[in-house]
Amino acid sequence: MPFRSAFSQLFTQDTIIAWVVFGLVIVAMTGAMGYSWYRGRKGMGPLKAAEANRLELGYAGALIGMVVFLVISSFAANAKDYPDPPKPAVTVTVTGYQWCWRFHYEGTPVTSSGQCQGLRDLPVLEVPIGQPVRLNVTATDVLHAVWVPQWRFKLYAYPGHVNSITITIPRAGRWIARCAQLCGVYHYEMDFWLRAVPPATFQRFLRTGRP
Amino acid sequence: MTAPVKVVPFPSPAEEERDGLPQWLLTTDHKRIGILTIGTALFLFFLNGALALTMRAQLAQPNLHILSPQAYLQFMTQHGTGMIALTITPLAIGLGVYLVPLQVGAPRMAAPRAALLGYWLYVFGSLALIWGFVTPTGGSQDGWWGYTPLSSGAYSQGEGMSLWTAGTFLAAVGMLLMSATMLWTALRMRAPHVTLPRMPVFTWTEIVTCLMVLSGFPSLLLGLGIVAASRVDPARFTTNGWNIAYQNLFWFYGHPVVYVMFFPFVGCVAESLATFTGRRFFGYKGTVLSLLVFAAGSMSVWGHHLFASGQNVNDYFSLTSIFLTIPAGVEYFGFLGTLWGGRFRYTTSMLFALAFIPQFLIGGLTGILVANPAIDYHVNNSYFILGHFHYTLFAGSVFGFFAGFYLWFPKATGIMLNERLGKLHFLLLTIGANTAFIPMFFLGYDGMPRWMATYPAGAGFTTLSLISSIGAGIIGLGMCVFALNLYESARAKVPAGPNPWLAHTLEWSTSSPPPRFNFNLTYPVIRVHSYAPLLNLRERALAAQQERREA
């Protein structure tokens, strides 16, 4: 199961359902406007009936059916998304603080961070391609949140609490990560890079501490 | 021996009805309390809207610094808290305080002095928040959630955050008082023949709103207690438990309040649609039942704000949140059923009500999307969420409010609003809202977080942000037309008469504006046989006419 593929499946499915519902309502409204115009031309007054119990019950039944389907797909996606995490190849403690990030690679002396003055010299979180990486996310002062938009995952960082997520990045590249929790004045530039490198390069990084 | 009875001089209705300042500010007339509340909230709507326009100006281009990051966060917090706690909630409650006694045939509201106290607490709460801006460190910068520990004394020094805490507290207590008295009025002071199933849909929406206020708002008061204590002694509130407790308490208020800012406007739309199609509101029983189910369900969805917190029961809150689709869908069926077979009159009120239906639907359908944890892990705290709730609150609730405002303004003032300016107002608001809020979905999906004071040039946010800012400007223009309409109509003074729209509910059987005690010998409470009593009368008169013709 590729990492976070549940997102795009569910998002596509529910967006299609949303468009269909939206289309039906628009059709019904347009139809009602046309019907009103027609009744006006024929000199008919407004309809008197104010309920149609059987129709309403049938409609409610259909709604319930749709909701059952939506709930099941939500549960399924959630279970598929975060199954029992594979044994991580490497564990990184990701610490947010006003207004920067620090990465400590567990079992090694390597800790990296950045200057975080404006958007130059951003911290870089190095991960090996294709290997499960456990992120232990925490904070030292106020709430922060790790968000890598391109990989569709987000996790809040609480002071005094560790949240964990296991990510597997399948290909080489560099993606921006942003803080997604209001954390004070410089929240808007509290970014870092997530970089996936071949495992050999990653091992060299762990030995030397330099990317 | 019994003590002599002290006679309290009671002002005569004529004395109370005078238009002086003390008569208004110390009134026990629910109509005046309602008008004061709506007037204050409308004033704050312009103010908090102006803050939003300033923020949109800053976001129109990357790396702009019209506002410092500090000032941006202050504007943003005031815009958020100001719109939610001080504008749309009071509009929702204020409409009910004005209309519910009239709709149930009551001469006055229960405990009017408590309601008046509620109004004043709301005013002083609003003043406290605004006062923050003239303190040396400025207003609160911590967003309308006021999450600890950012809002504690350790990370938010200065009076701004303290004034925010006090002001939000006062306004919440004010809304509690107004809701409690309104609920009391609706349940215990109806005219004898106005039974529960004969109450108009609008009154029902206000009843469920009051129930949610009474259930949800006390939790905010508790949460604000944590904030206040952590401002005094931040060292005691460093453990994770306090933070997560605050977040749960806050959202136990923060999600029901979303529906507090929704249902009364559903009621406005329902009454407007029924009036301007000439039909009884369709599926009354189903709608009332769904309102009650919705209100009950709304108390168990708060955790969907914490899907990405790692400290939440995500599946449970996904279930309860998606479940709300059922009552919401039933209400939509009522709207569409009312439209079907009606004879439309495209007044300004009707246009706002019609636009409410698809626009709120966008907010609702994207709401179902974000009720899925698997989707929310990506879009949570992003512009996608901003798009979602601005569709519900602005393109939905505010449109519903204007449907109600244009409908009931003649009743409350006795004069008509200018329809041509009204339609221009509607047009600009519709174009503006959709231009402003559609891009937000894409911005969020592309990775733009909330609360950004500015953004870098290469991030890919520029074009969409600019479009959104242009839309905001069009909304601003539309609101200027609205202000012009108020001024122009007050000048033209076109008299309204008791029932200018041929509406169906009891308040339209009395004069415009209604007398001090709502009904009198000239305008008695008519016999109510259904939730559309005036339509009954008209239909009976028509039938009698036809019979005579045939005979």
Interface residues (C-beta under 8 A of the other chain):
Chain A: R4 A6 F7 L10 F11 D14 T15 A18 V21 F22 V25 I26 A28 M29 G31 A32 M33 Y35 S36 W37 R39 G40 G45 P46 L47 K48 A49 A50 E51 A52 E56 Y59 A60 L63 I64 M66 V67 L70 V71 S73 S74 F75 A77 N78 K80 D81 Q98 L119 V137 D141 V142 L143 A145 W147 P149 Q150 R152 F153 K154 L155 Y156 Y158 P159 G160 H161 N163 S164 I165 I176 R178 C179 A180 Q181 L182 C183 G184 V185 Y186 H187 Y188 E189
Chain B: P69 Q70 L73 Q141 D142 G143 W145 Y147 P149 L150 Y155 T238 T239 N240 N243 I244 T277 G278 R279 R280 F281 F282 G283 Y284 K285 G286 A308 S309 G310 Q311 N314 D315 S318 L319 I322 F323 T325 I326 G329 V330 Y332 F333 L336 G337 L339 W340 G341 G342 R343 F344 L354 I357 P358 L361 I362 L365 T366 I368 L369 A371 N372 P373 A374 I375 Y377 H378 N380 N381 S382 D446 G447 P449 R450 W451 M452 A453 T454 Y455 P456 A459 E539
